[in-house]
Every structure is written in structure tokens, then in C-alpha cells.
């Protein structure tokens, strides 16, 4: 069965949670989204550490799951950072 997109929302990033120079979380809408460092490319992690990354978190709510993406606004590339099943 193909997932039907029910809702889509763009969430501004309010802050970053770093551990040992690696991104492990993002603050959006007053909530911490924990992510696994291996989900983010190393070059992107370096851009975030330098303060040069411009991006948002995009939430897509589908039939039976929600997917959070980290989106680079300059290139429109996106990386899946979290998926939840209902």
C-alpha cells in the first residue's frame, strides 16, 4: 500500500544539540528531536559546527507514520533524521 501524505509542515530549527563535535539533536518548536549522528553526512556536520548551515526540519505525516527530514535550504537536499510508526 502506498502511503498517502496527510499533512506537511516546515519547522524552523531553534538550536542544535552536539556531543563530541557531532550533531545528535535538533530543537524545533520547543522539542528536542534526537537523531543518530550517522544519519547526517560528515561534511554537513562540519557546516553545522561552523555555523554555515541554513536549513529547516520538514515533517511529513503519512497514513501510518511520520517522517522528519533535515532540509538544506541552499541546495534543497534532504536527509531522513527520524521516522515514527503509529
Secondary structure, 3 states (H helix, E strand, C coil): CCCCCCEEEEEEEEEEEEECCEEEEEEECCEEEECCHHHCCHHHHHHHHHCCCCEEEEEEECCCEEEEEEEECCCCCEEEEEEEEC
